């Protein structure tokens, strides 16, 4: 069961920022089809000055890291000029990559996030309802994506602003840990929330064995000082706990 509802429109205080963000995507991607806000802003759980603005642009062709770099640099600077958000967390979903025979887990994850929490900002309102995941798919997908993300972070594949801001990198890792632990709760019939606060409440009730990790991750999300390696350790432990409790049915 979902514990939130996607808003009909973006909060007015962020409208100009959203417009500038869309304009940036349009400048850098000639094949841009649409732009969505996802996450806390889209579901009304945004906190002024603390939450980031999560945006996904949908494009036709496959993209390389180099293709996305100019847009990321521009939006990094734009986010710095808006104190209402911590930064602009921006990504792109390639329809070409999504429609391959075996799409990457991170690509499918973006489609699922749009399907569940996407607030349409601009362009074609593409139907992603085929990607609305089952509870099991959502839970295992969160663990799989966190595992991939930590592997990328550990190997130095880190986009801005996380590369130059260790505090944001630690927070990103800690949020991934909470998402993984939420997978345990929804497999036990808990309500699914997007906000870390409400998710941790569900963990306390439905997955008490995960609370030591959840508390550590939640402190980092809320601004406690932490080295990125510590936050990554927490996330990797969360992934291990998840698979200890619910072994991956896809594994041999």
Backbone torsions as a table, in degrees:
resi	resn	phi	psi	omega
1	UNK	NA	136.2	179.4
2	UNK	-85.3	136.7	179.1
3	UNK	-101.0	25.0	-178.0
4	UNK	-153.6	168.8	176.0
5	UNK	-135.2	133.8	178.5
6	UNK	-68.1	134.3	-179.2
7	UNK	-67.4	160.0	175.9
8	UNK	-79.1	-27.9	179.0
9	UNK	-153.8	159.7	-177.5
10	UNK	-69.8	146.3	177.5
11	UNK	-53.7	139.7	-173.6
12	UNK	-58.8	-31.7	-178.4
13	UNK	-65.5	-20.1	-178.7
14	UNK	-107.1	3.6	-174.4
15	UNK	-61.5	-46.8	-179.1
16	UNK	-64.9	-39.3	177.3
17	UNK	-63.4	-42.1	178.2
18	UNK	-62.1	-41.5	179.1
19	UNK	-62.8	-42.6	178.7
20	UNK	-65.6	-35.4	179.0
21	UNK	-66.9	-44.0	176.7
22	UNK	-60.5	-43.5	179.8
23	UNK	-59.9	-37.5	177.9
24	UNK	-64.3	-46.8	177.1
25	UNK	-57.8	-42.6	-177.7
26	UNK	-66.2	-34.1	178.2
27	UNK	-67.5	-35.7	-171.0
28	UNK	-98.6	-11.0	-177.2
29	UNK	-134.5	100.2	-177.6
30	UNK	-67.7	-20.9	-179.7
31	UNK	-100.8	21.1	-178.6
32	UNK	-62.8	130.0	178.7
33	UNK	-100.6	-39.7	-176.8
34	UNK	-164.4	165.7	178.2
35	UNK	-134.8	135.7	179.9
36	UNK	-127.5	145.8	164.7
37	UNK	-95.0	138.2	178.7
38	UNK	-127.5	173.0	172.9
39	UNK	78.2	-147.0	-168.8
40	UNK	-62.4	-39.2	179.2
41	UNK	-64.0	-40.8	-175.9
42	UNK	-67.8	-27.2	-175.7
43	UNK	-111.6	13.4	174.2
44	UNK	77.4	20.2	179.9
45	UNK	-110.2	20.5	-178.0
46	UNK	-76.4	139.0	177.6
47	UNK	-115.7	121.2	-176.6
48	UNK	-56.5	128.5	176.7
49	UNK	80.2	-7.7	-178.4
50	UNK	-115.6	-48.0	-177.7
51	UNK	-75.3	154.2	173.0
52	UNK	-93.3	170.6	173.2
53	UNK	-102.8	111.0	-178.6
54	UNK	-94.2	120.7	-175.7
55	UNK	-131.1	139.5	175.0
56	UNK	-126.5	126.4	172.4
57	UNK	-98.9	137.3	179.5
58	UNK	-101.9	122.6	-178.1
59	UNK	-121.7	164.9	-178.2
60	UNK	-79.9	-51.3	-170.0
61	UNK	-90.6	166.8	175.9
62	UNK	-74.1	148.7	-175.6
63	UNK	-120.3	147.8	170.9
64	UNK	-100.7	169.1	175.9
65	UNK	-58.6	-38.0	179.6
66	UNK	-65.9	-35.1	177.9
67	UNK	-61.9	-36.2	-174.8
68	UNK	-87.7	-17.0	-172.9
69	UNK	-57.8	-45.9	-179.1
70	UNK	-61.0	-40.9	177.8
71	UNK	-64.2	-43.3	-179.6
72	UNK	-61.6	-41.7	179.9
73	UNK	-63.3	-44.0	-178.8
74	UNK	-65.4	-41.7	-178.8
75	UNK	-73.6	-26.2	173.5
76	UNK	-61.1	-46.2	179.9
77	UNK	-69.5	-38.7	178.4
78	UNK	-61.3	-43.6	-179.8
79	UNK	-61.3	-34.3	179.5
80	UNK	-64.6	-24.9	-177.3
81	UNK	-89.1	0.6	-179.3
82	UNK	-121.0	96.9	-179.1
83	UNK	-67.7	-11.2	179.5
84	UNK	-68.2	-20.2	179.6
85	UNK	-126.6	154.0	178.8
86	UNK	-72.9	-36.2	173.7
87	UNK	-174.8	173.6	177.2
88	UNK	-103.1	108.3	179.7
89	UNK	-88.1	103.7	-171.3
90	UNK	-120.1	142.8	179.5
91	UNK	-147.3	176.8	179.0
92	UNK	-134.0	142.9	175.1
93	UNK	-110.9	117.8	179.0
94	UNK	-88.7	121.5	177.5
95	UNK	-66.4	-33.5	177.6
96	UNK	-63.2	-42.6	179.0
97	UNK	-69.8	-34.9	-179.2
98	UNK	-67.8	-33.8	-173.1
99	UNK	-95.2	14.8	172.7
100	UNK	-74.4	169.1	-177.0
101	UNK	-62.9	-41.0	179.1
102	UNK	-130.2	81.3	-177.8
103	UNK	-66.5	150.6	178.3
104	UNK	-60.8	145.7	-178.1
105	UNK	-60.0	-35.7	-179.9
106	UNK	-69.2	-35.2	178.2
107	UNK	-66.1	-49.1	178.5
108	UNK	-61.4	-37.5	179.2
109	UNK	-59.9	-39.8	178.4
110	UNK	-64.6	-40.8	178.2
111	UNK	-63.1	-39.6	179.5
112	UNK	-66.8	-40.0	179.9
113	UNK	-63.9	-42.1	177.0
114	UNK	-62.2	-42.4	-178.4
115	UNK	-61.6	-35.9	-174.3
116	UNK	-92.0	-41.9	-173.8
117	UNK	-125.9	11.7	-174.5
118	UNK	-73.3	128.0	173.1
119	UNK	-108.8	114.5	-174.4
120	UNK	-68.7	128.6	179.7
121	UNK	-106.0	-42.6	-171.3
122	UNK	-156.9	151.4	172.1
123	UNK	84.6	-157.3	-179.6
124	UNK	-69.2	132.9	175.7
125	UNK	-87.0	85.2	-172.2
126	UNK	-72.4	139.4	-179.4
127	UNK	-84.1	109.9	177.5
128	UNK	-106.3	17.8	-174.4
129	UNK	-62.5	-24.5	176.5
130	UNK	-65.0	-15.4	-177.9
131	UNK	-101.0	4.5	174.6
132	UNK	-62.9	119.1	-172.5
133	UNK	-83.3	155.4	167.2
134	UNK	-71.2	168.8	177.7
135	UNK	-57.9	-44.9	-178.4
136	UNK	-64.4	-43.9	-179.9
137	UNK	-62.7	-41.5	179.3
138	UNK	-63.2	-45.9	-177.1
139	UNK	-64.1	-51.0	-179.3
140	UNK	-67.8	-33.3	178.2
141	UNK	-64.7	-38.7	178.7
142	UNK	-63.9	-42.3	178.6
143	UNK	-65.9	-42.7	-178.7
144	UNK	-64.7	-42.5	-178.8
145	UNK	-68.8	-37.1	177.6
146	UNK	-64.3	-38.9	178.4
147	UNK	-62.9	-43.9	177.8
148	UNK	-64.4	-43.9	-178.1
149	UNK	-61.7	-43.9	179.9
150	UNK	-65.9	-36.4	177.8
151	UNK	-63.3	-40.2	178.1
152	UNK	-66.5	-46.4	179.4
153	UNK	-59.8	-44.7	-178.5
154	UNK	-62.9	-31.5	-178.3
155	UNK	-90.1	3.3	176.3
156	UNK	87.6	8.9	176.9
157	UNK	-87.1	86.7	-172.0
158	UNK	-132.4	123.5	178.2
159	UNK	-82.6	159.7	170.1
160	UNK	-72.9	148.9	8.1
161	UNK	-88.2	3.2	-175.1
162	UNK	-67.5	-35.1	-177.2
163	UNK	-60.7	-42.2	-175.3
164	UNK	-96.1	1.4	-177.6
165	UNK	-132.6	92.0	-177.5
166	UNK	-57.1	-32.2	-179.5
167	UNK	-65.9	-42.5	177.5
168	UNK	-67.4	-36.0	178.1
169	UNK	-64.0	-43.2	177.6
170	UNK	-63.3	-41.6	-179.4
171	UNK	-65.8	-41.0	177.8
172	UNK	-60.3	-43.1	179.5
173	UNK	-65.3	-42.2	-179.3
174	UNK	-65.7	-38.2	176.9
175	UNK	-63.6	-36.3	176.9
176	UNK	-63.0	-38.6	178.2
177	UNK	-61.4	-44.4	-179.7
178	UNK	-64.7	-37.6	177.5
179	UNK	-63.4	-40.8	178.3
180	UNK	-62.1	-46.8	-178.4
181	UNK	-66.2	-28.4	175.9
182	UNK	-64.4	-27.6	177.2
183	UNK	-60.3	-36.4	177.1
184	UNK	-63.1	-42.7	-176.2
185	UNK	-67.5	-41.2	-177.2
186	UNK	-72.7	-25.0	173.1
187	UNK	-70.9	-14.5	177.1
188	UNK	-107.6	22.7	172.8
189	UNK	73.5	23.0	174.7
190	UNK	-76.6	158.1	172.9
191	UNK	-69.7	139.6	-179.4
192	UNK	-92.0	123.9	176.2
193	UNK	-119.6	158.3	174.8
194	UNK	-95.3	-27.6	-175.3
195	UNK	-75.9	139.4	177.4
196	UNK	-58.1	-38.7	-177.6
197	UNK	-59.5	-51.8	-177.5
198	UNK	-70.7	-31.9	177.2
199	UNK	-63.8	-42.9	179.6
200	UNK	-64.1	-35.1	175.1
201	UNK	-60.9	-40.6	177.6
202	UNK	-66.4	-38.5	178.9
203	UNK	-62.8	-42.4	-179.8
204	UNK	-59.5	-35.9	-176.9
205	UNK	-85.2	-43.4	-170.3
206	UNK	-102.2	-18.6	-177.9
207	UNK	-142.0	62.7	-176.1
208	UNK	-58.6	-27.6	178.9
209	UNK	-66.4	-16.8	179.7
210	UNK	-94.9	-4.1	-174.2
211	UNK	-64.3	-36.3	177.0
212	UNK	-57.0	-43.1	177.1
213	UNK	-69.5	-40.8	-178.6
214	UNK	-62.2	-41.3	179.8
215	UNK	-62.5	-44.5	-179.5
216	UNK	-63.4	-44.1	179.7
217	UNK	-65.5	-41.1	-176.8
218	UNK	-65.1	-36.8	177.2
219	UNK	-61.7	-40.5	179.8
220	UNK	-68.5	-42.8	177.5
221	UNK	-58.0	-35.9	-178.2
222	UNK	-85.4	6.8	171.5
223	UNK	109.4	1.5	178.1
224	UNK	-63.5	142.1	179.7
225	UNK	-64.1	134.8	179.8
226	UNK	-159.8	141.5	170.7
227	UNK	-74.7	144.9	178.2
228	UNK	-53.9	-37.2	-179.2
229	UNK	-60.9	-37.4	178.8
230	UNK	-63.8	-44.9	-180.0
231	UNK	-65.4	-38.5	177.5
232	UNK	-64.8	-39.0	176.7
233	UNK	-58.7	-43.3	179.8
234	UNK	-61.1	-44.0	-178.9
235	UNK	-65.2	-42.7	178.9
236	UNK	-64.6	-35.7	175.4
237	UNK	-67.8	-36.0	177.6
238	UNK	-64.6	-42.5	177.7
239	UNK	-61.8	-43.7	179.9
240	UNK	-63.0	-42.5	178.6
241	UNK	-62.0	-43.4	-179.9
242	UNK	-57.5	-49.9	-176.7
243	UNK	-72.5	-25.7	173.5
244	UNK	-64.8	-39.3	-179.1
245	UNK	-80.0	-36.9	-175.8
246	UNK	-134.1	82.1	-178.8
247	UNK	-53.5	142.8	-177.5
248	UNK	-66.7	118.1	-179.3
249	UNK	-67.1	-15.8	179.4
250	UNK	-83.8	-14.4	-178.7
251	UNK	-77.5	145.4	179.5
252	UNK	-67.3	NA	NA
